[in-house]
Amino acid sequence: MTNIASSWDLTPAELRKLRSLKTPHGVQRALDDMPYHLADSAWSPRKVLREDTSHCYEGALFAAAALRVIGHPPLILDLEAEHDTDHVIAVYRIDGHWGALAKSNYTGCRYREPVYRSLRELALSYFDTYFNLRGERTLRTFSRPVHMRRFDSLHWMISEQPVWFVAEYLLTISHYPLINRAQAKRLHRLDGRSFRAGCLERAEKKS
């Protein structure tokens, strides 16, 4: 355990907290229990643990760190949208099938069980629940998985400074289309009930 702590620079208390989550679903429950915050921030997993709140990007990094501690590779994947914000998720694989962990302000853009045979299948599972406030389905592309060890020298797990460098890297890598232009032109807006369900308990900035 000492070698793990020294290589990741997490404290024994932080390691105990993350290990207590035990499974990917346990990590998702921790994300779900955190309030969603709307700040334009880029907190490290350490700061998320301390503040007990996060948004999409921070939640994905926290999930990747937690997955690493419980024995999975720390992988994240970027979902790219049109007329909307991108969504970052942490991905994991069990018995050859992919699942995902995510923090989102929208009900349907969170956890996925490990039942998807490919990353494309997994990314497509977010399509109908990925929409903007005009009710437009906006998901268009997905990236390859990024192994977070590439950022270990930048101390992404424990930094007290914003970790925007991961988001900046995601902008530089290849993304793969989920639909073509003709399909995009034929898309319909969500019906009102689906829209309201997707926005259930959505956090909004106070006026």
SVG drawing of the C-alpha trace seen along z (x, -y; Angstrom):
<svg xmlns="http://www.w3.org/2000/svg" viewBox="-45 -37 52 49">
<polyline fill="none" stroke="black" stroke-width="0.4" points="0.0,0.0 2.9,-2.4 4.1,-2.0 0.7,-2.8 0.3,-5.9 3.7,-7.2 3.2,-6.8 -0.1,-8.5 0.6,-10.9 -2.8,-10.2 -3.0,-10.3 -3.8,-7.1 -7.2,-8.7 -7.9,-9.5 -7.0,-6.0 -9.3,-4.5 -12.2,-6.7 -11.8,-5.6 -11.2,-2.0 -14.4,-2.0 -16.4,-2.5 -15.3,1.0 -17.0,1.3 -17.7,-0.9 -21.3,-1.1 -20.1,-2.2 -18.1,-5.0 -21.3,-6.1 -23.3,-6.1 -20.7,-8.5 -21.0,-10.7 -24.8,-10.7 -24.6,-11.6 -22.6,-14.7 -24.4,-17.9 -23.8,-19.1 -22.1,-22.5 -22.1,-25.0 -18.7,-26.7 -16.3,-27.1 -13.7,-25.0 -11.4,-22.1 -10.8,-20.4 -8.6,-17.4 -10.0,-14.3 -8.4,-15.3 -10.3,-18.6 -13.6,-16.8 -13.1,-14.5 -12.6,-17.5 -15.4,-19.6 -17.8,-16.7 -19.3,-18.3 -18.4,-18.2 -19.6,-18.8 -19.3,-16.6 -15.6,-17.1 -14.5,-16.9 -16.8,-13.9 -15.1,-12.0 -11.6,-12.6 -12.8,-11.6 -14.3,-8.4 -11.1,-7.6 -9.1,-8.1 -11.5,-5.9 -11.5,-3.2 -7.7,-3.2 -7.7,-2.7 -10.1,0.2 -8.2,2.0 -9.4,0.7 -7.4,-1.3 -8.2,-5.1 -9.8,-5.7 -11.9,-8.7 -13.7,-9.3 -15.0,-12.5 -18.5,-12.8 -18.6,-15.8 -21.8,-17.7 -23.2,-20.3 -24.9,-23.4 -24.2,-22.0 -21.4,-21.3 -19.2,-18.2 -19.6,-15.4 -16.6,-13.6 -17.2,-10.1 -15.0,-7.5 -15.2,-4.1 -14.4,-0.6 -14.6,2.9 -15.8,6.2 -15.8,9.5 -15.0,7.7 -18.0,5.3 -17.9,1.6 -19.7,-0.5 -19.4,-4.1 -19.4,-6.4 -20.5,-10.0 -21.6,-13.1 -24.3,-15.0 -26.9,-17.7 -29.2,-15.6 -30.8,-12.4 -29.9,-10.1 -26.2,-11.0 -24.8,-9.2 -24.1,-5.6 -24.0,-2.7 -23.8,0.9 -21.0,2.9 -23.1,4.5 -21.8,2.7 -19.7,4.7 -17.9,1.6 -17.2,-2.0 -19.4,-3.0 -22.3,-1.1 -21.7,-2.7 -21.5,-6.2 -24.7,-5.6 -26.5,-4.7 -26.2,-8.4 -27.7,-9.7 -31.4,-10.0 -30.8,-11.4 -28.1,-14.0 -30.0,-17.2 -29.8,-20.9 -32.4,-23.3 -34.1,-23.7 -34.8,-19.9 -32.4,-19.2 -30.5,-15.9 -26.9,-17.1 -24.4,-14.2 -22.3,-13.8 -18.9,-12.1 -16.9,-10.2 -13.2,-9.9 -10.9,-7.0 -10.3,-6.2 -7.6,-8.2 -5.5,-6.5 -4.9,-9.0 -1.4,-7.8 -0.2,-10.1 -1.0,-13.0 0.7,-11.4 3.7,-13.7 1.3,-16.7 -0.3,-15.3 -3.8,-15.3 -5.1,-13.3 -4.0,-15.7 -3.3,-19.1 -4.5,-22.1 -4.4,-24.0 -7.0,-23.7 -6.4,-20.6 -7.6,-22.1 -4.7,-20.4 -6.8,-17.2 -9.7,-19.0 -7.2,-20.8 -5.8,-17.4 -9.2,-16.0 -9.7,-18.8 -6.6,-17.6 -7.5,-13.9 -9.5,-12.2 -13.2,-11.8 -15.4,-9.3 -18.8,-10.2 -21.9,-8.6 -24.3,-9.9 -23.8,-11.4 -25.0,-14.8 -28.2,-13.5 -29.2,-11.8 -28.5,-14.9 -30.8,-17.0 -33.6,-14.5 -33.5,-14.6 -36.6,-15.7 -36.7,-17.6 -37.6,-15.7 -41.2,-15.5 -42.1,-17.5 -42.3,-14.5 -38.9,-13.2 -37.4,-16.7 -38.9,-17.1 -37.7,-13.7 -34.2,-14.4 -34.1,-17.6 -35.3,-16.1 -33.6,-17.8 -31.4,-19.8 -29.2,-22.3 -29.6,-25.9 -27.8,-29.1 -29.6,-31.4 -30.6,-34.7"/>
</svg>
